[in-house]
Amino acid sequence: MALIKVKDRGRESVNLGRRNLIINGAMQVAQRGTSGTASGDSAYPSIDRFKWRSYGGAGRASFEQSTDTPNGDFRYSLKATVTTVNSGLDQYDSAISQVIEGYNRLPLGWGTSTASSCTISFWVKTSIAGIYSVSMRVGSGGRSQVQETPSLTANTWTKVTLTFVGDTDGTWLTSNYGTNGTGLILEFNVGRSNAKNTTTLGSWIGSNRVASDNQVRWIENNGATFYLCGVQVEKGSAATEFEHLSFSEELLLCQRYFISTNPNTLGDAAVNQSAYICGTGYNSRARFTYYYPTPMRTKPAGTLVDASGNGNVSFWNTTSRTDYSGSWTFENSLTCASYYTDTTPGTNVNGKALLMTMGDESNNTNHYLELTAEM
C-alpha cells in the first residue's frame, strides 16, 4: 500500500491509516445516554465502550459526556464523578476500563516471538492530584503490565504518553483472546487495593496486577472528578496525533458491542421520531425482526423498552390494535434480533401481518431495543 504525503498548514505529515485500537476514544458516542451512574461493579453507565469497574467493591461513579476538553481538537470528554466512596484500603480496586477485542489487538503480535510495543496517549484532568496507574492485561488477568502517569496537578489538563513493551508469552494465544473474546484489558486506575498493587513497573508480570503502590485513592473522595479525552493505543514505541473518525464511523464500531434503537441517543436533536417494524403472528405469538447495522461481536442479549413508560407497547394487524404489557423473548443471531410476546396477546394474531412502531418517547405506542454483546 502506498503512503500518501499531505501538506497541512505548512507541515508535511504521512497518512498512516487506521491505527487506534481504542474505539470511541474521542467520546463522541453515548448510546446509553449522555450521563448515567454505574449500577454495579462492572457497568457501562454512559459513554460507549468505556466501563466502570470496582471488582466487587462498594465504589461507584457516574459517567458524563462532558464538553470540558483540553483544546479545540475535541468536542467531548468522559467525566467520572465519585457517587459512592470506598474509603478503606481493601481488596477492591476501582478503574475506568476499555476491553479490546482479540481480533483488534492481533496487529501487536503479542504471544509470538515478534511481539511489538504499543503506545498509549491520552488527555487527563482530575480534582485529586497525584500519581495514577495505567495497566494492560490479557483476558484471564494472568499477564499484566502496570505503568504510572507523572504526578498530575489538580484540575489541570495533562497529556500523558506511555509505551508498553510487547509480550511474547503464549497466554495471549489461548482461549478466545485472539478472536472475538477479551483480547486486551486497558484500565485507568482511580483507587488501588491492597491485593492487585505492584512495585514492578514497565515489564510483564505473570499475575493480575492493575496499580502501583503510589496510586492515588481517588475513590475515597465523594464528588471527586476525573476526565479522560483523546484516548489512543497504537502499535509502536511512538505516539502519533490522535486519529479522528467521523461520528458515523465511530458509531458503527461501537454498534458491534451495543445497539440502541432509541433515536434520541444517536446524536440527533430531533424528537417525535417513529418507524414501523414489520412482523407476523405465529403459534399465538406476535413476532418481529430487527436487522443490525453491523454484525455484532457475539449473539447479543436483548431488552425491549417501553419508550413512553406507560406500561405497554402496541402493535396492529389489518383490523385492530393490541396493547401488550407482558414480557418478550429474544432469539438473536449475529446479524438480527427476533423477538416475540411471551404470552398470547389479547387478540388472535395467527397468520396475520403485524406492524409495530419503534422510536422515541414522543409516541405512547413506541418501543426501542437495547442489544448488548459487550465483554
C-alpha positions as CSV (number, residue, x, y, z in Angstrom):
1,M,0.0,0.0,0.0
2,A,1.4,3.4,-1.0
3,L,1.8,6.1,1.6
4,I,0.4,9.5,0.7
5,K,2.1,12.7,1.9
6,V,-0.3,15.6,2.6
7,K,0.6,19.1,3.5
8,D,-1.2,20.7,6.4
9,R,-0.6,24.3,7.3
10,G,3.0,24.2,6.1
11,R,3.9,20.9,7.7
12,E,4.4,17.6,5.9
13,S,2.8,14.5,7.5
14,V,2.2,11.0,6.5
15,N,-1.3,9.4,6.2
16,L,-0.8,6.4,8.5
17,G,-4.3,4.9,8.0
18,R,-6.4,3.3,10.7
19,R,-4.2,2.8,13.8
20,N,-6.1,3.4,17.0
21,L,-7.0,0.2,18.8
22,I,-9.4,2.1,21.1
23,I,-13.0,2.6,20.0
24,N,-14.7,5.9,20.8
25,G,-11.5,7.5,22.2
26,A,-12.9,11.0,21.4
27,M,-16.0,10.2,23.5
28,Q,-18.4,11.0,20.6
29,V,-20.9,8.2,21.0
30,A,-23.1,7.7,24.1
31,Q,-25.9,5.4,23.0
32,R,-27.0,4.7,26.6
33,G,-27.4,8.5,27.2
34,T,-25.1,11.4,27.9
35,S,-25.0,10.6,31.7
36,G,-25.5,7.7,34.0
37,T,-24.4,6.1,37.2
38,A,-22.8,2.6,37.5
39,S,-25.4,0.2,38.7
40,G,-22.9,-2.5,39.6
41,D,-19.2,-3.2,39.9
42,S,-18.9,-3.8,36.2
43,A,-21.1,-1.5,34.2
44,Y,-21.3,0.8,31.2
45,P,-23.0,4.0,32.6
46,S,-22.9,6.3,29.5
47,I,-20.0,6.7,27.0
48,D,-19.8,3.7,24.6
49,R,-17.0,1.2,25.2
50,F,-15.9,2.7,28.5
51,K,-16.7,0.6,31.6
52,W,-16.7,1.3,35.3
53,R,-15.0,-1.5,37.4
54,S,-14.8,-1.9,41.1
55,Y,-14.1,-5.7,41.3
56,G,-16.9,-6.3,43.8
57,G,-16.2,-3.3,46.0
58,A,-18.5,-0.6,47.1
59,G,-17.0,2.3,45.0
60,R,-19.3,3.8,42.3
61,A,-19.1,6.6,39.9
62,S,-21.2,8.4,37.4
63,F,-20.1,8.9,33.8
64,E,-21.0,12.0,31.7
65,Q,-20.3,13.1,28.2
66,S,-18.7,16.5,29.1
67,T,-17.8,19.4,26.9
68,D,-14.8,20.3,29.1
69,T,-11.9,19.4,26.8
70,P,-8.2,20.3,26.7
71,N,-8.4,22.1,23.3
72,G,-10.4,22.6,20.2
73,D,-9.4,19.2,18.7
74,F,-12.0,17.6,20.9
75,R,-15.7,18.3,21.5
76,Y,-16.2,15.8,24.3
77,S,-14.5,14.2,27.3
78,L,-15.6,11.4,29.7
79,K,-16.2,12.9,33.1
80,A,-16.3,10.4,36.0
81,T,-17.6,11.6,39.4
82,V,-17.5,9.6,42.7
83,T,-21.0,8.9,43.8
84,T,-20.3,6.1,46.4
85,V,-16.9,6.2,48.2
86,N,-14.8,3.2,49.0
87,S,-12.8,4.6,51.9
88,G,-10.8,1.5,53.0
89,L,-7.6,0.1,51.5
90,D,-9.3,-3.3,50.9
91,Q,-9.0,-5.9,48.2
92,Y,-11.1,-3.9,45.7
93,D,-9.6,-1.6,43.1
94,S,-11.6,1.0,41.1
95,A,-11.0,1.8,37.5
96,I,-12.2,3.1,34.1
97,S,-11.7,0.4,31.5
98,Q,-11.9,-0.4,27.8
99,V,-11.8,-4.1,26.8
100,I,-10.2,-4.5,23.3
101,E,-11.5,-7.4,21.3
102,G,-9.0,-10.2,20.4
103,Y,-9.2,-9.6,16.7
104,N,-8.4,-5.9,17.1
105,R,-5.2,-6.4,19.2
106,L,-3.7,-9.1,16.8
107,P,-1.5,-6.5,15.0
108,L,0.5,-6.2,18.2
109,G,1.7,-9.8,17.8
110,W,1.6,-10.5,21.5
111,G,2.1,-14.1,22.3
112,T,4.6,-14.5,19.5
113,S,8.4,-14.0,19.1
114,T,7.8,-10.8,17.1
115,A,5.6,-9.1,19.7
116,S,5.6,-5.3,19.2
117,S,5.5,-2.5,21.7
118,C,2.4,-0.3,21.8
119,T,2.0,3.3,22.9
120,I,-1.0,4.8,24.7
121,S,-1.6,8.6,24.7
122,F,-4.5,10.4,26.4
123,W,-5.5,13.7,28.0
124,V,-6.5,13.6,31.7
125,K,-7.7,16.0,34.3
126,T,-8.5,15.1,37.9
127,S,-9.6,17.0,41.0
128,I,-7.4,14.8,43.2
129,A,-3.7,15.4,42.5
130,G,-1.0,12.7,42.4
131,I,0.2,9.7,40.5
132,Y,-2.2,7.4,38.7
133,S,-1.7,3.9,37.1
134,V,-2.5,2.6,33.7
135,S,-2.5,-1.2,33.2
136,M,-2.8,-3.7,30.3
137,R,-3.8,-7.3,30.9
138,V,-4.6,-10.5,29.0
139,G,-8.2,-11.6,29.2
140,S,-7.6,-14.0,32.1
141,G,-5.6,-11.5,34.1
142,G,-2.7,-13.9,34.1
143,R,-0.3,-11.5,32.4
144,S,-0.2,-7.8,33.3
145,Q,1.9,-4.7,32.9
146,V,1.5,-1.5,35.0
147,Q,2.8,1.9,34.4
148,E,2.5,5.3,36.2
149,T,1.5,8.7,35.0
150,P,3.6,11.7,36.0
151,S,2.2,13.3,39.2
152,L,-0.9,15.1,38.0
153,T,-1.7,18.7,39.1
154,A,-5.3,19.1,40.3
155,N,-7.8,20.4,37.9
156,T,-5.3,20.8,35.0
157,W,-5.5,19.0,31.7
158,T,-2.3,17.0,31.1
159,K,-1.3,14.9,28.1
160,V,0.2,11.5,29.1
161,T,2.1,9.2,26.8
162,L,3.3,5.7,27.9
163,T,4.9,2.8,25.9
164,F,4.2,-0.8,26.9
165,V,6.7,-3.4,25.7
166,G,5.3,-6.4,23.8
167,D,4.8,-9.7,25.5
168,T,6.0,-13.0,23.9
169,D,4.2,-15.2,26.4
170,G,1.9,-17.7,24.7
171,T,-1.0,-17.0,27.1
172,W,-2.2,-14.4,24.6
173,L,-2.9,-17.1,22.1
174,T,-5.1,-19.3,24.4
175,S,-8.9,-19.3,24.9
176,N,-10.5,-16.7,22.6
177,Y,-8.1,-13.9,23.5
178,G,-7.1,-13.7,19.8
179,T,-10.6,-14.0,18.3
180,N,-13.8,-12.3,19.4
181,G,-13.1,-12.6,23.1
182,T,-11.4,-10.4,25.7
183,G,-8.1,-9.7,23.8
184,L,-6.6,-6.9,26.0
185,I,-7.9,-5.1,29.1
186,L,-6.9,-1.5,29.4
187,E,-7.5,0.2,32.7
188,F,-7.1,3.7,34.2
189,N,-6.9,3.0,38.0
190,V,-8.6,5.5,40.3
191,G,-8.2,3.7,43.6
192,R,-5.8,0.9,44.3
193,S,-6.4,-2.0,46.6
194,N,-4.0,-4.0,48.8
195,A,-4.5,-7.0,46.6
196,K,-3.5,-6.1,43.0
197,N,-0.8,-3.5,43.5
198,T,2.8,-3.9,42.5
199,T,6.2,-2.2,42.6
200,T,7.2,-3.8,39.2
201,L,6.5,-1.2,36.5
202,G,7.1,-1.3,32.8
203,S,7.5,-5.0,32.4
204,W,5.2,-8.0,32.2
205,I,4.1,-9.9,35.4
206,G,2.8,-13.4,35.5
207,S,-0.2,-12.4,37.7
208,N,-3.1,-10.0,37.9
209,R,-1.8,-6.5,38.8
210,V,-3.5,-3.2,38.0
211,A,-1.9,-0.4,40.1
212,S,1.4,0.8,41.5
213,D,1.9,1.3,45.2
214,N,1.9,5.1,44.5
215,Q,-1.6,5.1,43.0
216,V,-4.0,7.8,44.3
217,R,-7.1,6.8,46.2
218,W,-9.5,9.0,44.1
219,I,-12.4,6.8,45.0
220,E,-12.2,7.8,48.7
221,N,-13.4,11.4,47.8
222,N,-17.1,11.9,47.3
223,G,-17.7,14.2,44.4
224,A,-14.2,13.9,43.1
225,T,-13.9,14.2,39.3
226,F,-11.7,12.5,36.7
227,Y,-11.8,13.4,33.0
228,L,-10.4,11.4,30.0
229,C,-10.2,12.5,26.4
230,G,-8.3,11.6,23.2
231,V,-7.5,8.0,24.3
232,Q,-5.4,6.3,21.7
233,V,-3.5,2.9,21.7
234,E,-1.3,2.2,18.7
235,K,1.4,-0.2,17.6
236,G,5.0,1.0,18.0
237,S,7.0,3.0,20.5
238,A,5.9,6.5,19.5
239,A,2.6,8.4,19.8
240,T,1.2,10.0,16.7
241,E,-1.5,12.7,16.5
242,F,-5.0,11.5,17.6
243,E,-6.9,9.6,14.9
244,H,-10.2,11.4,14.5
245,L,-13.1,9.5,12.9
246,S,-16.4,10.8,11.7
247,F,-19.4,10.2,14.1
248,S,-20.9,7.7,11.7
249,E,-17.7,5.6,11.6
250,E,-17.3,5.7,15.4
251,L,-21.0,4.8,15.9
252,L,-20.7,1.7,13.6
253,L,-17.6,0.5,15.5
254,C,-19.5,0.9,18.8
255,Q,-22.5,-1.0,17.5
256,R,-20.6,-4.2,17.2
257,Y,-20.8,-4.3,21.0
258,F,-24.0,-2.3,21.9
259,I,-27.0,-1.1,19.9
260,S,-29.8,1.2,21.0
261,T,-32.6,1.9,18.5
262,N,-33.7,5.0,20.6
263,P,-33.0,7.8,18.1
264,N,-32.6,10.4,20.9
265,T,-29.3,8.7,21.9
266,L,-27.7,8.8,18.4
267,G,-26.6,12.4,18.3
268,D,-29.7,13.8,16.6
269,A,-31.6,16.5,18.4
270,A,-34.8,15.8,16.6
271,V,-37.8,14.4,18.5
272,N,-41.1,12.8,17.5
273,Q,-39.3,10.0,15.6
274,S,-41.1,6.7,14.8
275,A,-40.8,4.0,12.2
276,Y,-42.8,0.8,11.6
277,I,-41.3,-2.6,12.2
278,C,-43.0,-5.5,10.3
279,G,-43.9,-8.8,11.9
280,T,-46.3,-11.7,11.8
281,G,-48.4,-13.8,14.1
282,Y,-47.4,-17.4,14.6
283,N,-48.2,-20.0,17.3
284,S,-50.3,-17.4,19.2
285,R,-47.3,-15.0,19.5
286,A,-46.6,-11.7,17.9
287,R,-43.2,-11.9,16.3
288,F,-40.9,-9.1,15.0
289,T,-37.4,-8.9,13.5
290,Y,-34.8,-6.1,13.6
291,Y,-31.6,-6.2,11.4
292,Y,-28.5,-4.7,12.9
293,P,-26.5,-2.1,11.1
294,T,-23.4,-4.2,11.5
295,P,-22.7,-7.8,12.7
296,M,-22.3,-7.9,16.5
297,R,-19.4,-9.5,18.3
298,T,-21.5,-12.4,19.6
299,K,-25.2,-13.2,19.9
300,P,-26.4,-10.2,22.0
301,A,-28.7,-10.1,25.0
302,G,-31.8,-8.2,24.1
303,T,-34.2,-5.9,26.0
304,L,-37.4,-4.3,24.7
305,V,-38.0,-0.9,26.3
306,D,-41.4,0.8,26.5
307,A,-40.3,4.2,25.2
308,S,-43.1,6.2,26.8
309,G,-43.1,4.4,30.1
310,N,-46.9,3.9,30.0
311,G,-46.7,0.2,30.8
312,N,-47.3,-1.3,27.4
313,V,-46.4,-1.3,23.7
314,S,-48.8,-1.5,20.8
315,F,-49.0,-3.4,17.5
316,W,-51.5,-3.6,14.8
317,N,-53.0,-6.1,12.4
318,T,-55.2,-5.3,9.4
319,T,-58.3,-4.6,11.6
320,S,-57.3,-3.8,15.2
321,R,-54.7,-2.5,17.7
322,T,-53.3,-4.6,20.6
323,D,-51.8,-3.0,23.7
324,Y,-49.4,-5.5,25.2
325,S,-47.9,-5.2,28.7
326,G,-46.2,-8.6,29.0
327,S,-42.6,-9.6,28.7
328,W,-40.7,-10.5,25.5
329,T,-38.4,-13.3,24.5
330,F,-35.4,-12.7,22.2
331,E,-33.9,-15.2,19.8
332,N,-30.9,-13.3,18.4
333,S,-28.1,-14.0,15.9
334,L,-25.0,-12.1,14.9
335,T,-27.0,-10.2,12.3
336,C,-30.6,-9.8,13.5
337,A,-32.8,-9.8,16.6
338,S,-36.1,-11.8,16.6
339,Y,-38.4,-11.0,19.5
340,Y,-41.9,-12.2,20.4
341,T,-44.5,-11.9,23.1
342,D,-44.2,-14.3,26.0
343,T,-47.9,-14.7,26.3
344,T,-50.8,-14.7,24.0
345,P,-51.9,-11.2,23.1
346,G,-55.4,-10.1,23.7
347,T,-56.4,-10.7,20.0
348,N,-55.8,-13.5,17.7
349,V,-52.6,-12.8,15.7
350,N,-52.1,-16.2,14.0
351,G,-51.4,-15.8,10.3
352,K,-51.7,-12.0,10.3
353,A,-49.3,-9.4,9.2
354,L,-48.4,-7.1,12.0
355,L,-46.9,-3.6,12.4
356,M,-45.2,-2.1,15.5
357,T,-43.8,1.4,16.0
358,M,-40.1,1.8,17.0
359,G,-38.9,5.3,18.1
360,D,-38.6,7.7,21.0
361,E,-40.8,8.6,24.0
362,S,-42.9,11.1,22.0
363,N,-45.4,8.4,21.0
364,N,-47.0,6.3,23.7
365,T,-47.1,3.2,21.3
366,N,-43.3,3.3,20.7
367,H,-40.7,0.9,21.8
368,Y,-36.9,0.6,21.3
369,L,-34.4,-2.1,21.6
370,E,-31.1,-2.4,23.6
371,L,-28.8,-5.2,22.4
372,T,-25.5,-5.9,24.2
373,A,-22.6,-8.0,23.2
374,E,-20.1,-6.3,25.5
375,M,-17.1,-8.1,27.1
